[in-house]
Structures are given as C-alpha cells and as structure tokens.
Amino acid sequence: MGAGPAGARAAWVLARHGARVTIFDASHPREKPCGGGVTGRALALVADAIDATSCARTPIHTARFVRLRAGGASARESATVDLDRGALVVASRAAFDAALLHAAQQAGAALEPARVTDLRVDAEGVTLETRHGRRRADVVIGADGANSLVRRRVAEPFRRDQLSIATGFFAHGVTSTEIVIAFVADPPGYIWSFPRPGHLAIGICAEATAGCSSEALRARTAEWIRATAIAPGARLEPYAWPIPSLAVRDAHELTVAGSRWLLAGDAAGLVDPITREGIYFALASGQWAAESLLRDGFASSYSSRVAEEAGRELGRAARFKAGFFRPAFINVLMRALQQSAGVRAVMADLIAGRQGYADLKWRLLKTFEIGLAWRALTSRSSRPAL
Ligand SMILES: Cc1cc2nc3c(=O)[nH]c(=O)nc-3n(C[C@H](O)[C@H](O)[C@H](O)COP(=O)(O)OP(=O)(O)OC[C@H]3O[C@@H](n4cnc5c(N)ncnc54)[C@H](O)[C@@H]3O)c2cc1C
C-alpha cells in the first residue's frame, strides 16, 4: 500500500516473481515534498528496473558547505566538495516515482488508484477499505510514508520525538548543478538547497520536539534565500512534511513486521537522521520485504534483515548526530573542508551514500587536519562527544 519508492520497489520484485500484487495509491502523478537527492547506491539498486537517466533529474557536480553566522553566509566560511559522476542526482520525485511505478505495472502489478481509508488484519488476511469498496489480501506491505495508516492500525504511530519536521520552499524557475548545505546552530542542523530540473528544493529540518514551529523554520529559510540571493526572481511554493528521525534505541528496536503485515520505507522509520537519506532505505526495505514474502510467504526473515542492514547503521547515525551538529565540530569540519582533500573525499562519500557511520569518525580523525584540530579542541575544552 503506497506507491512511493518502497511500495513500487516491493511490487516490482513481487510481480516479477509471479506474485499477484495490487498497489493502492491515488496520488500519482504527484511531486513529493523531498530534496529529491538520489544517491549512487540508490541508483545502483534500481538500475535493474528503471533507466534513471531517462527521468527528469539534475546530475550534481559539487556540494557547497556553508557555515552560517548571524547575518547570513560569507564566502570565507564556505567550502566546495567535488562529487564523482553518478554520486548524486537530484530527481523530480514526480518523474522518479512514476518510473518506479510504471516498472512495477510493466512487471504485472495492478494499480488501484484509491486511497485506503481503513484496514483490519485478521488471522486469514487483510481487509482494506477504499472509496471503491472493500478489498481482501493475504498480506499488506505498509509503504504509505511517514503518516502510515498501516502503521497506525497494526502498531504504534510514530511518537512526536520520533519525527522531524522538514519545511521550506520549491523555488520555481531557478536551478543549478550544485547542492548547498548551510549549517545552522539553532536548531542544530542545516538548510539545504537541492537543484531539481526547473526548481530548487530548499528546506530546513528540526526535531518535532525542538520547540520551533513550522512557520518559524520556514521564515528562517525565506530569510536565508533572501540573504544569499540563491533564487533570484523565483516563485516560492511552500511545503512542510514529517520525516521519521529515530533515536539510537528506536533504531535498534524497529517495528517492521507481524502476522500478515510488513512496514517499509518511511512507514518503518528508515531515514538517516543526519543526511535525511530515505529513498535508498525505502527502495532497499521494499525489496527486502518482497524477498522475504517470496521466500516463505510470510515476513519471517524481514525483521532481522532490516535490523542488520538498516537498523544498526541508522542507530550509529543517531548516536553520531548530536556531536556532528555541535558548533565546535562544525567549526573544525568547515576549516578541514577548506584545507583538506582527504576530508572533502570523506564528505563526498557520505553524500553519495558510500560512507558508513561505523568508521566515519575514525576516517575523519585519521585525516591530518581534523585529527589535529580535534586534538587541539579536546585538549582545551571538555571533550565534545562525536
Ligand atoms: C523535505 C524532505 C526532504 C527530503 N530529502 C531527501 C533527499 O534528498 N534524499 C532522500 O533520499 N530522502 C529525502 N527525504 C526522505 C524521502 O522523501 C523519504 O524517505 C521517501 O520518500 C520514503 O519513501 P516511501 O516510499 O517510504 O514513502 P513516500 O515516498 O512518502 O510514499 C508513500 C506513498 O504512499 C501513499 N499513501 C499514503 N497514505 C496512503 C493511503 N492511506 N492509501 C494509499 N496510499 C497512501 C502516498 O500518496 C505516497 O505516494 C526527504 C524528505 C522530506 C520530507
């Protein structure tokens, strides 16, 4: 249920292996509030189903990191990281998701363009209510996003402290081949600008419990757009959307499957809390859900696979997060990005989804510039956790 990356990927895998699949989603064609950054690893995963080069997308050549002080960005505080070809594209989610859905339909999945208004799971199967009537299925994959109805019916909805609010603007009429990441101290995180074909997706994200309203965050983004003149003459279309943002313990105790139901993608909480990469995890978990069902008709191996291949990594990211956005670390990082090709290479790999969190800290500390600056910093002050 849901034809985003998670649902479309699950349907494609299942249908290709002869399973009878119906996708429920009334939203297409649609744009999704999203940066649209699709990493090299996500592109590689779907290369067997779609030709991502034929979707509307912007190949990204550079990532510019900026440290914001009061009054906006200054050139002295920015550093540019070159990205390999294919490390990151920024896709129109309308086009990327449509291509995934089309591939699933070509493989034999049926699309029922209806919103599911309710569902009930019993020992024999699942009953789904739609405005076209009642439908019965053996199993449901809840791939219906951060506000998942399936999740609310079969498990607990996300608590507020498990969600971030992302908000900002689509700046129509302006684009680029560069992503911009502007670190902000309060709330700790960054403003991003991701260039899609025909517009920039500009946004900011904060924990839902951080005490910042969506309006205040959006106003801050608007002020950044004005101060940096990044989108001259653009028509600004506002958006706001939740992103799951799990803490360490939540990432280690994911609720993703039970009798006759599985949760994938955002519905399962699978988003990197630092980079906000969710598309890869949605695609991968959709695939794991399908493979688990194909193996034994139920979801027996799915939970352990998600825990091993996603939960552990998301837990590491969650542990890393507080230290990562601390002003002391951002100071060190910005200086090192300006001076060190080694640090720029680590960040390029992080952006491309090639750098895991297990050795991120050590790879950074091993670089001369970060190692030196970090030692100086930690010998002068109480040791900031990273
Ligand atoms: C502002 C923002 C920026 C982001 N930037 C990035 C980024 O640059 N790169 C990245 O990798 N990730 C990014 N993410 C995260 C990414 O958007 C999600 O992780 C990803 O879309 C999850 O895919 P999904 O298939 O699980 O869910 P979704 O893409 O949300 O798809 C869910 C689908 O289910 C449908 N649906 C919902 N309810 C029902 C219902 N009751 N009945 C039927 N259908 C239903 C919806 O219409 C939708 O089509 C960003 C998120 C936000 C909010």
The ligand as an ORCA input file, in Angstrom:
! r2SCAN-3c Opt
* xyz 0 1
  C      11.614     17.847      2.841
  C      12.184     16.478      2.684
  C      13.394     16.325      2.022
  C      13.913     15.037      1.813
  N      15.046     14.919      1.063
  C      15.513     13.684      0.760
  C      16.610     13.528     -0.118
  O      17.130     14.494     -0.677
  N      17.063     12.261     -0.378
  C      16.489     11.171      0.204
  O      16.956     10.047     -0.029
  N      15.412     11.306      1.027
  C      14.906     12.512      1.298
  N      13.796     12.640      2.087
  C      13.138     11.425      2.599
  C      12.318     10.762      1.466
  O      11.440     11.706      0.897
  C      11.528      9.581      2.033
  O      12.362      8.845      2.894
  C      10.988      8.661      0.929
  O      10.106      9.332      0.085
  C      10.286      7.457      1.566
  O       9.697      6.661      0.568
  P       8.414      5.780      0.923
  O       8.118      5.008     -0.313
  O       8.626      5.071      2.186
  O       7.243      6.841      1.218
  P       6.648      8.012      0.331
  O       7.619      8.445     -0.694
  O       6.151      9.005      1.301
  O       5.437      7.347     -0.429
  C       4.286      6.936      0.252
  C       3.158      6.798     -0.736
  O       2.032      6.247     -0.041
  C       0.875      6.921     -0.447
  N      -0.130      6.808      0.620
  C      -0.098      7.383      1.843
  N      -1.183      7.054      2.545
  C      -1.927      6.252      1.743
  C      -3.186      5.601      1.904
  N      -3.904      5.699      3.036
  N      -3.657      4.858      0.880
  C      -2.943      4.733     -0.266
  N      -1.754      5.348     -0.480
  C      -1.248      6.088      0.526
  C       1.337      8.350     -0.699
  O       0.452      9.012     -1.581
  C       2.713      8.121     -1.331
  O       2.622      8.030     -2.738
  C      13.244     13.903      2.314
  C      12.039     14.063      3.000
  C      11.492     15.334      3.169
  C      10.167     15.479      3.876
*
